[in-house]
Amino acid sequence: MNSLLLSGGRVIDPANRLDSAADVLILDGKIAAVGSDASANAPRDIEKFDASGLVVCPGLIDLHVHLREPGQTQKETIATGTAAAARGGFTSLVVMPNTAPAIDNSGTVALIHERAAREGVVNVFVAGAITKNIAGEELAPIGGLKRAGVVAITDDGHCVQNNELMRRACEYAKMFDLPVMDHCQDYSLVTTGVMHEGRWSTSLGLQGWPSAGEEMIVARNILLAELTGAQVHCQHLSAAGSVALIREAKKRGVPISGEACPHHFTLTDAAIAGSEKFWAQDGKQIFGNRQFPEWPSYDTNFKMNPPLRSARDREAILEGLADGTIEILCSDHAPHCGFEKEVEFDYAPFGITGLENEFALSLMQLYHAKRLGLSDLITKYTTAPAKLLKLAKGTLSVGADADVTVFDPDREWVFEREATASKSFNNPFYGWPLKGRAVATIVTGKIVWAEKSDMVPA
């Protein structure tokens, strides 16, 4: 089925500045009508979805996801990762190139496209590598990657340290109209750090990772974006200084942008010590006396790259999201096998999963906490990433692909490990009471996931 009538919902479509009660008609996988014309023009026998009391918006986009295929399918696959995305309300993903082999040639891009078409349940777009084998030594064939269909280039998981090489990458990306997405990490400053450098790293006896290790590369990227005119996008920002640098650069018209992940604007480095047994005041306002899980110290599910930082950094990320400095939200979904995380903190890999719970955390910290309106929050998951990557997604305009997310912003639920669709379980938010949840995910007019089985047309 790829024809459907969604009736009675609150339709929020930032691309068309729409926020009102309306029906949405989908015919043959495309948006056919929104508003009063939708019901009037619907075929008599069309399947119907009652969206009363729910929000209907363009399908959510996550532009920073690791699906681990090819080469690391013990952690995640395109099938399991896209299933997790659908449960989280996401209709489109952009996969990172740090696979095995790396996505640094047109053949690997074609492999992922073919497998996603066969096994994926949501749209899968591909980011190609900046350098061959993501080694930071020689540029990948950026023109060939563009022709193969990549939507951006990045060495995510690694950072190009050679500034001259990064300059040439920006110049080529500008020629081929591709954004450069960069994992901002100065290796000479970070060295062997495993958590944020500060009070808690000293207390726990763990090697510190200074904020300057991120800020140094953000500054470098601003200079290169200004020099070359290329669109440079700083990934998973975590530090207050990074937000300040981008805010100032954007005022000067530099083509620089940034993204934030919910774990960085929800948690702090105190979680690693097991001392942050609270959400901050926002959570208390939402849930009253309901308790969050107790956290053991040195829990490797709180180890990610970049690391959880101080309360000051966390607040700066929230401020950057609220004032528009940070335009995009994403998960940096990074699955790992259980045995990889069940080691000493120093030796565990960086990364957590996030596709299934990121939207709820964003709703809680931004919408329910009154930092952003619902339309502004949805923009950061739809029109903003679509604009950056030049995707024909993120809108309910007539004729657009019928990718739609239906969600309840007030639905209270607990994120349980047993309910995940991901192949991996390295997530610190299991057992958390959350507020806001996707109810149905629709891709080209077909319901690919729904909270209740009776919501899926027979």
C-alpha positions as CSV (number, residue, x, y, z in Angstrom):
1,M,0.0,0.0,0.0
2,N,1.3,3.4,-0.9
3,S,-1.9,5.4,-0.8
4,L,-3.3,6.7,2.4
5,L,-5.4,9.4,4.0
6,L,-4.2,10.8,7.3
7,S,-7.1,12.6,9.0
8,G,-7.6,14.8,12.0
9,G,-4.0,15.5,12.9
10,R,-2.1,18.7,13.6
11,V,0.0,19.1,10.5
12,I,3.4,20.9,11.1
13,D,5.4,21.5,7.9
14,P,8.1,24.1,8.5
15,A,9.0,24.1,4.8
16,N,5.6,25.5,4.0
17,R,5.1,27.4,7.3
18,L,2.1,25.3,8.0
19,D,0.9,24.5,11.6
20,S,-2.8,23.7,11.7
21,A,-5.3,20.9,11.9
22,A,-5.4,19.3,8.4
23,D,-5.7,16.1,6.5
24,V,-3.0,14.7,4.3
25,L,-3.7,12.7,1.2
26,I,-1.1,10.3,-0.2
27,L,-1.5,8.8,-3.6
28,D,1.0,6.4,-5.3
29,G,3.7,7.3,-2.8
30,K,3.5,11.1,-3.3
31,I,1.8,13.9,-1.3
32,A,-1.4,14.6,-3.3
33,A,-3.1,17.2,-1.0
34,V,-2.9,18.8,2.4
35,G,-5.9,20.5,4.0
36,S,-9.6,20.6,3.1
37,D,-8.9,19.2,-0.4
38,A,-7.3,16.1,1.0
39,S,-10.6,14.4,2.1
40,A,-12.6,15.7,-0.8
41,N,-10.2,14.3,-3.4
42,A,-9.6,11.0,-1.6
43,P,-10.7,7.8,-3.4
44,R,-13.7,6.2,-1.7
45,D,-11.8,2.9,-0.9
46,I,-8.5,4.5,0.3
47,E,-7.0,3.3,3.5
48,K,-7.4,5.8,6.4
49,F,-5.2,6.6,9.4
50,D,-6.8,8.5,12.2
51,A,-4.3,11.0,13.4
52,S,-6.6,12.8,15.9
53,G,-4.5,14.1,18.9
54,L,-1.3,13.5,17.0
55,V,1.3,15.6,15.1
56,V,1.8,14.9,11.4
57,C,5.1,16.2,10.0
58,P,7.6,15.6,7.2
59,G,9.6,12.4,7.7
60,L,12.5,13.0,10.1
61,I,16.1,12.9,8.7
62,D,19.1,11.8,10.7
63,L,22.2,12.9,8.8
64,H,24.8,11.1,11.0
65,V,24.3,7.4,11.4
66,H,26.7,4.4,11.5
67,L,25.0,1.2,10.1
68,R,28.4,-0.7,10.1
69,E,27.8,-2.3,6.7
70,P,29.9,-3.5,4.9
71,G,32.3,-5.3,7.1
72,Q,31.0,-4.9,10.7
73,T,27.6,-6.7,10.5
74,Q,28.1,-8.2,14.0
75,K,27.3,-4.7,15.3
76,E,24.6,-3.6,13.0
77,T,23.2,-4.1,9.5
78,I,21.2,-2.0,7.1
79,A,18.2,-4.1,7.9
80,T,18.4,-3.8,11.7
81,G,19.6,-0.1,11.6
82,T,16.8,1.0,9.4
83,A,14.3,-0.9,11.5
84,A,15.5,1.0,14.5
85,A,15.3,4.3,12.6
86,A,11.6,3.5,11.7
87,R,10.8,2.9,15.4
88,G,12.3,6.3,16.2
89,G,10.3,8.1,13.6
90,F,13.0,8.5,11.0
91,T,12.4,8.1,7.3
92,S,15.8,9.0,6.0
93,L,19.4,8.3,7.2
94,V,22.8,9.4,6.0
95,V,25.4,6.6,6.6
96,M,29.0,7.4,7.6
97,P,31.9,6.0,5.6
98,N,34.0,4.4,8.3
99,T,33.1,0.9,7.4
100,A,35.3,-2.0,6.4
101,P,36.2,-1.3,3.6
102,A,35.7,2.4,3.9
103,I,33.2,4.1,1.5
104,D,36.0,5.7,-0.6
105,N,35.1,4.5,-4.0
106,S,32.0,4.2,-6.3
107,G,31.8,0.4,-6.0
108,T,31.2,0.5,-2.3
109,V,28.6,3.3,-2.7
110,A,26.8,1.1,-5.2
111,L,26.9,-1.8,-2.8
112,I,25.2,0.2,-0.1
113,H,22.6,1.6,-2.4
114,E,21.7,-1.9,-3.7
115,R,21.6,-3.4,-0.2
116,A,19.5,-0.6,1.2
117,A,17.0,-0.9,-1.7
118,R,16.7,-4.6,-0.9
119,E,16.8,-4.7,2.9
120,G,16.2,-1.2,4.3
121,V,12.8,0.0,5.4
122,V,13.7,3.7,5.2
123,N,15.7,5.9,2.8
124,V,19.4,5.5,3.0
125,F,21.8,8.2,1.7
126,V,25.6,7.8,1.6
127,A,28.4,10.0,2.8
128,G,31.7,9.3,1.0
129,A,35.2,9.5,2.6
130,I,37.4,12.6,2.3
131,T,40.5,10.5,2.1
132,K,41.4,7.0,0.9
133,N,40.7,4.4,3.6
134,I,39.9,7.4,5.9
135,A,43.7,7.5,6.6
136,G,44.0,11.2,6.2
137,E,46.9,10.9,3.8
138,E,45.5,11.1,0.2
139,L,42.3,12.5,-1.1
140,A,39.6,10.0,-2.1
141,P,38.2,10.4,-5.7
142,I,35.7,13.0,-4.7
143,G,34.3,13.5,-8.3
144,G,33.8,9.8,-8.7
145,L,32.0,9.6,-5.3
146,K,29.7,12.5,-6.4
147,R,28.8,10.7,-9.6
148,A,28.1,7.5,-7.6
149,G,25.6,9.4,-5.6
150,V,27.1,10.5,-2.3
151,V,25.5,13.5,-0.6
152,A,28.5,14.7,1.4
153,I,32.1,13.8,2.2
154,T,33.5,13.1,5.7
155,D,36.1,11.1,7.4
156,D,33.8,10.7,10.4
157,G,35.4,8.6,13.2
158,H,38.6,10.3,12.1
159,C,39.7,13.8,11.5
160,V,42.0,15.0,8.7
161,Q,45.0,16.5,10.6
162,N,46.8,17.9,7.5
163,N,45.5,21.4,7.0
164,E,46.7,21.6,3.4
165,L,45.0,18.3,2.5
166,M,41.8,19.5,4.1
167,R,42.0,22.8,2.1
168,R,42.2,20.8,-1.1
169,A,39.3,18.6,0.0
170,C,37.2,21.8,0.5
171,E,38.2,23.1,-2.9
172,Y,37.2,19.9,-4.6
173,A,34.0,19.7,-2.6
174,K,33.1,23.2,-3.7
175,M,33.7,22.2,-7.3
176,F,31.4,19.2,-7.0
177,D,28.8,21.1,-4.9
178,L,29.2,18.7,-1.9
179,P,29.2,19.7,1.8
180,V,32.2,18.7,3.8
181,M,31.2,17.2,7.2
182,D,34.1,17.1,9.7
183,H,34.7,15.2,12.9
184,C,36.5,17.9,14.9
185,Q,39.4,16.3,16.8
186,D,42.9,17.6,17.1
187,Y,44.9,14.4,17.9
188,S,47.9,16.3,19.3
189,L,45.7,17.9,22.0
190,V,43.4,14.9,22.7
191,T,46.2,12.3,22.7
192,T,44.9,9.2,24.6
193,G,42.0,11.0,26.4
194,V,38.9,8.9,27.1
195,M,36.6,11.5,28.9
196,H,36.3,15.2,29.3
197,E,39.2,16.8,31.0
198,G,38.1,18.4,34.2
199,R,37.0,17.6,37.8
200,W,35.6,14.2,37.1
201,S,38.5,12.9,34.9
202,T,40.9,13.8,37.8
203,S,38.6,12.2,40.4
204,L,38.2,9.0,38.4
205,G,41.8,8.8,37.3
206,L,41.0,8.7,33.6
207,Q,42.9,10.4,30.9
208,G,41.3,13.8,30.1
209,W,40.2,15.0,26.7
210,P,40.2,18.9,26.6
211,S,37.5,20.9,24.9
212,A,40.3,22.6,23.0
213,G,40.8,19.4,21.1
214,E,37.5,20.1,19.4
215,E,37.6,23.8,19.3
216,M,41.0,23.9,17.5
217,I,39.5,22.0,14.5
218,V,36.3,24.0,14.5
219,A,38.4,27.2,14.2
220,R,40.4,25.6,11.4
221,N,37.2,24.6,9.6
222,I,35.9,28.2,9.8
223,L,39.1,29.5,8.3
224,L,39.0,27.0,5.5
225,A,35.3,27.6,4.8
226,E,36.0,31.3,4.5
227,L,39.0,30.8,2.3
228,T,37.5,28.3,-0.1
229,G,33.8,29.1,0.0
230,A,33.0,25.4,0.6
231,Q,30.1,24.5,2.9
232,V,31.8,23.0,6.0
233,H,29.6,21.2,8.6
234,C,31.0,20.5,12.1
235,Q,29.7,17.2,13.4
236,H,28.5,16.3,16.9
237,L,29.5,19.6,18.7
238,S,30.1,19.2,22.4
239,A,32.1,22.2,23.6
240,A,31.0,25.7,24.6
241,G,33.9,27.2,22.7
242,S,32.8,25.5,19.5
243,V,29.4,27.1,19.7
244,A,30.9,30.5,20.3
245,L,33.2,30.2,17.3
246,I,30.4,29.1,15.0
247,R,28.0,31.8,16.2
248,E,30.6,34.5,15.5
249,A,31.5,33.1,12.1
250,K,27.9,32.8,10.9
251,K,27.4,36.5,11.7
252,R,30.2,37.2,9.2
253,G,28.5,35.0,6.6
254,V,31.0,32.2,6.7
255,P,29.4,29.0,5.1
256,I,29.8,27.0,8.4
257,S,27.2,24.9,10.2
258,G,27.0,22.5,13.1
259,E,24.9,19.7,14.6
260,A,24.3,18.4,18.1
261,C,23.4,15.0,19.6
262,P,20.9,14.5,22.4
263,H,23.4,12.8,24.7
264,H,25.6,16.0,24.7
265,F,22.7,18.3,25.6
266,T,21.2,15.9,28.2
267,L,24.1,14.4,30.1
268,T,27.4,15.7,31.6
269,D,30.7,14.0,32.4
270,A,29.3,13.5,36.0
271,A,27.3,10.5,34.6
272,I,30.6,8.5,34.3
273,A,31.1,8.9,38.0
274,G,27.6,7.6,38.7
275,S,26.7,10.9,40.4
276,E,24.3,12.4,37.9
277,K,21.1,10.6,39.0
278,F,18.9,13.3,37.6
279,W,17.8,14.8,34.4
280,A,18.3,18.4,35.5
281,Q,15.4,20.5,36.4
282,D,13.7,20.0,33.0
283,G,13.1,16.3,33.7
284,K,11.9,17.0,37.2
285,Q,9.3,19.4,35.9
286,I,8.1,16.8,33.5
287,F,8.1,13.7,35.6
288,G,7.7,15.0,39.2
289,N,9.0,12.4,41.6
290,R,9.5,9.6,39.1
291,Q,13.0,8.2,39.5
292,F,15.6,7.7,36.9
293,P,17.8,4.6,36.9
294,E,20.8,4.4,39.2
295,W,24.1,4.5,37.3
296,P,27.3,2.7,38.2
297,S,30.5,4.6,37.9
298,Y,32.9,3.8,34.9
299,D,29.9,2.7,32.8
300,T,31.3,2.4,29.3
301,N,27.8,3.2,27.8
302,F,28.7,6.8,28.7
303,K,31.9,6.7,26.6
304,M,31.5,8.5,23.3
305,N,33.5,10.6,20.9
306,P,33.4,13.5,21.5
307,P,32.9,12.9,25.3
308,L,30.2,14.1,27.6
309,R,31.4,17.4,28.9
310,S,30.7,19.8,31.7
311,A,27.4,21.4,32.8
312,R,28.7,24.7,31.2
313,D,29.3,23.0,27.9
314,R,25.9,21.3,28.0
315,E,24.1,24.6,28.6
316,A,26.1,26.2,25.7
317,I,24.9,23.5,23.4
318,L,21.3,24.1,24.5
319,E,21.7,27.8,24.0
320,G,23.2,27.2,20.5
321,L,20.2,25.1,19.6
322,A,17.8,27.7,20.9
323,D,19.3,30.7,19.1
324,G,19.8,28.9,15.8
325,T,23.6,28.7,15.9
326,I,23.3,24.9,15.8
327,E,20.9,24.1,13.0
328,I,20.7,20.3,13.0
329,L,19.9,17.5,15.4
330,C,21.2,14.0,14.9
331,S,22.1,10.8,16.8
332,D,25.6,9.7,15.8
333,H,24.1,6.2,16.2
334,A,27.2,4.1,16.8
335,P,26.4,0.4,17.7
336,H,29.0,-1.9,19.2
337,C,28.9,-5.5,20.4
338,G,28.3,-6.2,24.1
339,F,31.7,-7.8,24.6
340,E,33.4,-4.7,23.2
341,K,31.9,-2.5,25.8
342,E,32.2,-5.0,28.7
343,V,35.8,-4.1,29.4
344,E,37.7,-1.4,31.4
345,F,36.7,2.2,30.5
346,D,40.1,2.9,28.9
347,Y,39.7,0.0,26.5
348,A,36.1,0.3,25.5
349,P,35.2,1.7,22.0
350,F,33.6,5.1,21.8
351,G,30.0,5.4,20.8
352,I,26.3,4.7,21.7
353,T,23.2,3.9,19.8
354,G,20.5,6.5,19.6
355,L,18.0,6.2,16.7
356,E,15.1,5.0,18.8
357,N,15.3,7.5,21.7
358,E,16.9,10.7,20.2
359,F,13.6,12.3,19.2
360,A,12.1,11.8,22.7
361,L,15.2,13.3,24.3
362,S,15.1,16.3,21.9
363,L,11.4,16.9,22.7
364,M,12.1,16.8,26.4
365,Q,15.1,19.0,26.5
366,L,14.0,21.5,23.8
367,Y,10.2,21.5,23.4
368,H,8.9,20.5,26.8
369,A,11.6,22.6,28.5
370,K,10.3,25.6,26.4
371,R,13.6,26.3,24.7
372,L,12.1,25.7,21.2
373,G,8.6,25.6,19.7
374,L,7.6,22.4,18.1
375,S,7.9,23.7,14.5
376,D,11.5,25.0,15.2
377,L,12.5,21.6,16.6
378,I,11.0,19.7,13.7
379,T,12.9,22.1,11.4
380,K,16.2,20.8,12.8
381,Y,15.2,17.2,11.8
382,T,13.7,18.0,8.4
383,T,14.3,21.2,6.4
384,A,17.7,22.0,7.9
385,P,19.4,18.7,7.0
386,A,17.6,18.5,3.7
387,K,18.9,22.0,2.8
388,L,22.4,21.2,3.8
389,L,22.6,18.0,1.8
390,K,20.3,19.2,-1.0
391,L,17.8,16.3,-0.5
392,A,14.4,16.4,-2.0
393,K,13.0,15.5,1.5
394,G,11.8,17.2,4.6
395,T,8.5,18.7,3.2
396,L,4.8,17.9,2.8
397,S,4.6,19.9,-0.4
398,V,2.2,18.5,-3.1
399,G,4.2,16.2,-5.4
400,A,6.9,15.5,-2.8
401,D,7.8,11.9,-1.7
402,A,5.3,10.9,0.9
403,D,7.7,10.5,3.8
404,V,5.8,11.3,7.0
405,T,6.3,11.0,10.7
406,V,3.3,10.8,13.0
407,F,4.1,11.4,16.7
408,D,2.6,12.2,20.1
409,P,4.7,14.9,21.8
410,D,3.1,14.1,25.2
411,R,3.3,10.3,25.1
412,E,5.1,9.0,28.3
413,W,7.0,5.8,27.9
414,V,10.0,3.9,29.2
415,F,12.8,3.0,26.8
416,E,13.4,-0.7,27.4
417,R,16.3,-2.8,26.1
418,E,14.0,-5.6,25.1
419,A,12.1,-3.5,22.7
420,T,15.0,-2.3,20.6
421,A,15.3,-3.2,16.9
422,S,19.0,-2.5,16.8
423,K,21.4,-5.3,16.8
424,S,23.5,-3.6,19.6
425,F,22.5,-2.5,23.1
426,N,25.2,0.1,24.0
427,N,22.8,2.8,25.1
428,P,22.8,4.6,28.5
429,F,19.1,5.6,28.3
430,Y,17.6,2.1,28.9
431,G,15.1,2.4,31.7
432,W,14.6,6.1,31.3
433,P,11.1,7.6,31.5
434,L,10.7,9.6,28.3
435,K,8.1,12.0,26.9
436,G,7.2,12.1,23.2
437,R,7.2,9.2,20.8
438,A,6.8,8.4,17.2
439,V,3.4,6.6,16.6
440,A,3.9,5.7,12.9
441,T,6.6,6.1,10.3
442,I,5.6,6.3,6.6
443,V,8.0,6.0,3.7
444,T,6.8,6.8,0.2
445,G,3.2,6.3,1.4
446,K,3.8,2.9,3.1
447,I,3.6,2.5,6.8
448,V,6.9,0.8,7.7
449,W,6.4,0.9,11.4
450,A,3.5,1.7,13.8
451,E,3.2,1.6,17.5
452,K,0.1,-0.6,17.3
453,S,-0.4,-3.3,14.7
454,D,-4.0,-2.2,14.0
455,M,-2.6,1.1,12.7
456,V,-1.0,-0.7,9.8
457,P,-3.4,-1.1,6.9
458,A,-4.1,-4.7,5.9
